[in-house]
Amino acid sequence: MRVKRTKAYKKVMKLYQQSFGFREPYQVLVSADFLLEGVAKNLEVIKTLEDALQGKVKPLITFCSIRDVREEGEHRSKAIAVSKGFEKRRCPHKDPVPGSQCISEILGDENRYNYCVAVQDEMLRARLRKVPGVPLVCVKQSTMVLEKPQDVVKQMADSKSREKLGLSDLERKMLEAVKKKDREEKLALMPPKHKKKKKGPKGPNPLSMKKSKKGVSTPSSDKTKSKQTTKPPSGSSIPGAQSSATPAKPSTSAAGTKRGLSSGQEAPSVRTKKIRVSESMQQPTSNGPSQSTSGQQQKSRRKRENSKA
């Protein structure tokens, strides 16, 4: 057998072993037509089956298949002699039925006992391809060929491998609890996050803004306000209001007589008095420098007299 073919067969049987639980020696249900075809091609049936399945085999044949072999005219004696080395598989049929029907009923829809099937009938092979986990062997041009697994077999193998590798319900719950605990510990150790300030439109720079003129007060306006507050209201109709608010001022005639003013002249105001006082303080005294010079002359005279004496 070629190297590539043997590698492919090993790979196929490994898939059946891992996914469906096939073990050596492989149990092979042999049909009557397969046995007669192998004898006709002068093949050693047991040895070629071991080469195709890449392991030891245990060939089985049903009583219905033995009856089909005996009814066959050509190569009957040689096929019967070979079938005597096979193990007999009991079938539930009291009356014999065709071998293909007997094999399909034994396998059913699940292939519960992990049988391999060696068959030549195309109808039976098409029916068995729909059953997942059934390795099929046939004779083609004096060689035994192991068929490739169907898509259904690959899908079943993938699902079973996921179940084996996956976690159980209890393990999944325990894992979730551990993850939750680790998350809480990490959150407790982490420092509190500061909230980021939202970026938005900023106000104008207060240093670059002009001051509003409404709130600014000038000294002239303050003076006018103070004057307005101090002046008594003119033409007050309430009797005694002036006397209670401000003390009575002396009449202009009396003040004028005291200062040597005539009755027709008015007394100077407070402001004019202040101006006159400031002017008098600024004017130098006329007697000051003359007095100082006369004193110096007297002193010099006294010194001269003393020196002469």
C-alpha positions in Angstrom: 0.0 0.0 0.0 1.2 3.5 -0.8 2.5 5.7 1.9 0.1 8.6 1.3 -2.9 6.2 1.4 -1.7 4.7 4.7 -1.3 8.1 6.3 -4.8 9.1 5.1 -6.3 5.9 6.5 -4.5 6.4 9.9 -5.9 9.9 10.1 -9.5 8.7 9.3 -9.3 5.9 11.9 -7.9 8.3 14.5 -10.9 10.5 14.0 -13.2 7.6 14.6 -11.3 6.6 17.7 -11.3 10.1 19.3 -14.8 11.0 18.4 -16.8 7.8 18.5 -14.7 5.5 20.7 -13.5 2.9 18.2 -10.9 0.4 19.6 -8.8 -2.4 18.3 -9.6 -5.0 17.3 -12.1 -3.4 15.0 -15.4 -5.3 14.6 -16.1 -5.5 10.8 -19.4 -6.7 9.5 -18.7 -8.5 6.2 -21.4 -8.7 3.6 -21.8 -11.7 1.2 -21.1 -9.6 -2.0 -17.8 -8.2 -0.4 -16.6 -11.6 0.5 -17.3 -13.0 -3.0 -15.6 -10.0 -4.6 -12.5 -10.5 -2.5 -12.3 -14.2 -3.3 -12.8 -13.4 -7.0 -9.9 -10.9 -6.9 -7.7 -13.4 -5.0 -7.3 -11.1 -2.0 -6.5 -12.2 1.6 -9.6 -10.7 3.2 -8.4 -10.5 6.8 -5.0 -9.1 5.9 -6.3 -6.5 3.5 -8.9 -5.4 6.0 -6.1 -4.8 8.6 -4.2 -2.8 6.0 -7.2 -0.7 5.2 -8.2 0.0 8.8 -4.6 0.3 10.1 -5.1 -2.1 13.0 -6.2 -5.6 14.0 -9.7 -6.6 12.9 -12.3 -9.0 14.1 -14.5 -10.0 11.1 -18.1 -10.8 11.7 -20.7 -12.4 9.4 -24.4 -12.9 10.0 -26.4 -16.0 9.2 -28.4 -14.1 6.6 -25.1 -13.3 4.8 -23.9 -16.9 5.0 -27.1 -18.1 3.4 -26.5 -15.5 0.5 -22.9 -16.9 0.1 -24.2 -20.5 -0.2 -26.8 -19.6 -2.8 -24.1 -18.1 -5.0 -22.9 -20.5 -7.7 -19.4 -19.2 -8.6 -16.6 -19.0 -6.0 -19.0 -20.4 -3.5 -16.8 -23.2 -2.0 -13.8 -20.9 -1.5 -16.0 -18.1 0.0 -17.6 -20.6 2.4 -14.1 -21.8 3.5 -13.0 -18.2 4.2 -16.2 -17.4 6.1 -15.6 -20.3 8.5 -12.7 -18.2 9.9 -15.1 -15.3 10.7 -17.1 -14.9 14.0 -20.8 -15.5 13.6 -23.0 -12.5 14.5 -26.5 -13.4 15.6 -29.3 -11.5 14.0 -33.0 -11.1 15.2 -34.4 -12.7 12.0 -36.0 -16.1 12.4 -36.5 -16.4 8.7 -33.5 -15.4 6.6 -33.6 -12.0 4.9 -31.2 -10.4 2.3 -27.7 -9.7 3.8 -27.9 -5.9 3.1 -31.2 -5.6 5.0 -29.9 -7.6 7.9 -26.8 -5.4 8.2 -28.7 -2.1 8.0 -31.1 -3.3 10.8 -28.2 -4.3 13.0 -26.6 -0.9 12.7 -29.8 1.1 13.1 -29.5 4.9 13.3 -26.7 5.2 15.8 -24.2 2.3 15.3 -24.2 1.8 19.0 -21.6 -1.1 19.0 -19.1 0.7 16.8 -19.1 -1.6 13.8 -17.1 -1.2 10.6 -18.9 -2.4 7.5 -17.3 -4.1 4.5 -19.9 -4.0 1.7 -20.1 -3.7 -2.1 -23.8 -2.8 -2.5 -24.1 0.9 -3.6 -27.6 1.2 -2.1 -26.5 0.0 1.2 -23.5 2.2 1.3 -25.6 5.3 0.4 -27.9 4.4 3.3 -25.1 3.9 5.8 -23.4 7.2 4.9 -26.3 8.9 6.6 -25.5 7.1 9.9 -22.7 9.0 11.7 -19.7 7.0 12.8 -19.7 4.1 10.3 -16.4 3.4 8.5 -17.1 1.9 5.1 -14.7 -0.5 3.2 -15.1 -1.7 -0.4 -13.0 -3.4 -3.1 -12.0 -1.3 -6.1 -9.7 -2.8 -8.8 -8.3 -5.5 -6.6 -7.6 -3.1 -3.7 -9.5 -2.4 -0.5 -10.4 1.2 0.0 -11.5 3.0 3.1 -14.0 5.8 2.3 -13.5 9.3 3.6 -15.7 10.4 6.4 -18.8 12.5 5.5 -19.5 16.0 6.6 -22.0 14.7 9.1 -19.2 12.7 10.7 -16.9 15.7 10.9 -19.6 17.9 12.5 -20.3 15.2 15.1 -16.6 14.8 15.8 -16.2 18.6 16.3 -19.2 18.8 18.7 -18.0 15.8 20.8 -14.5 17.2 21.0 -15.9 20.5 22.3 -17.9 18.7 24.9 -14.8 16.8 26.1 -12.6 19.9 26.2 -15.3 22.2 27.5 -16.1 22.9 31.2 -18.9 21.3 33.2 -21.7 23.4 34.8 -20.1 23.2 38.2 -16.7 24.2 36.9 -18.2 27.1 35.0 -19.9 28.4 38.1 -16.8 28.1 40.1 -14.8 30.0 37.5 -17.3 32.8 37.3 -17.2 33.2 41.1 -13.4 33.3 41.1 -13.4 35.9 38.3 -15.9 38.1 40.2 -13.8 38.0 43.4 -10.7 39.0 41.5 -12.5 41.8 39.8 -13.7 43.2 43.2 -10.2 43.0 44.7 -8.7 44.9 41.8 -11.4 47.6 42.1 -10.7 47.9 45.8 -6.9 48.3 45.3 -7.3 50.9 42.5 -7.3 54.6 43.5 -10.4 56.6 42.9 -10.6 58.2 39.5 -11.0 62.0 39.3 -13.7 63.2 37.1 -12.5 64.9 34.0 -13.5 68.5 33.5 -15.8 69.0 30.6 -14.2 71.1 27.9 -16.5 74.0 26.9 -16.4 77.6 25.8 -14.4 79.7 28.2 -15.2 83.3 29.2 -13.1 86.3 28.1 -9.9 87.3 29.8 -10.9 89.9 32.5 -7.6 91.8 32.1 -8.3 92.4 28.4 -11.8 93.7 29.0 -12.7 97.4 29.3 -14.2 98.5 32.6 -17.8 99.5 32.5 -18.4 103.2 32.9 -21.6 102.8 34.9 -20.0 101.8 38.1 -17.0 104.3 38.0 -17.4 107.4 40.3 -15.4 110.6 39.8 -14.4 113.1 42.7 -16.4 115.9 41.1 -19.6 113.8 41.2 -18.9 112.8 44.9 -18.6 116.5 45.8 -21.8 117.5 44.1 -23.5 114.5 45.9 -22.2 115.7 49.3 -23.4 119.3 48.6 -26.8 118.1 47.6 -27.1 116.1 50.8 -25.9 118.9 53.1 -28.1 121.7 51.6 -31.4 122.1 53.3 -34.5 121.8 51.1 -35.6 125.2 49.9 -39.1 126.4 50.6 -39.9 123.8 53.3 -43.5 124.1 54.4 -43.1 122.2 57.7 -42.7 124.7 60.7 -39.6 124.0 62.9 -38.0 121.7 60.4 -35.0 124.0 59.9 -34.4 124.5 63.5 -34.5 120.8 64.3 -32.2 119.7 61.4 -29.5 122.5 61.5 -28.6 125.2 64.1 -29.8 128.7 63.3 -27.2 130.9 61.7 -26.8 134.5 62.8 -28.2 137.1 60.6 -26.0 138.8 58.1 -26.6 142.2 59.6 -25.3 141.2 63.1 -22.3 139.5 61.7 -21.5 142.5 59.5 -21.6 144.9 62.4 -19.2 142.8 64.5 -16.6 142.7 61.7 -17.0 146.4 60.8 -19.2 145.8 57.7 -22.0 147.9 56.7 -25.6 146.6 56.8 -25.7 146.4 53.0 -22.6 144.2 52.7 -22.8 140.4 53.0 -20.5 138.3 55.2 -17.8 136.4 53.4 -18.4 132.7 53.0 -16.3 129.9 54.5 -14.5 129.2 51.2 -13.3 132.8 50.8 -12.0 132.7 54.3 -9.9 129.6 53.6 -8.5 131.2 50.4 -7.5 134.4 52.3 -5.8 132.4 55.1 -3.7 130.5 52.5 -2.7 133.7 50.7 -1.6 135.3 54.0 0.5 132.2 54.8 2.2 132.3 51.5 3.2 136.1 51.7 6.6 136.7 53.5 6.5 139.0 56.5 8.0 142.4 55.9 9.5 142.8 59.4 11.3 139.4 59.5 14.5 140.1 57.5 15.0 143.7 58.7 14.8 142.6 62.4 17.4 139.9 61.8 19.9 142.4 60.1 19.6 145.0 62.9 20.3 142.4 65.5 23.5 141.4 63.8 24.8 145.0 63.6 24.3 145.5 67.3 26.3 142.3 68.1 29.2 143.5 65.9 29.2 146.9 67.6 29.4 145.3 71.1 32.3 143.2 70.0 34.2 146.2 68.8 33.6 148.1 72.0 34.8 145.2 74.1 37.9 144.9 72.0 38.8 148.6 72.4 38.2 148.4 76.2 
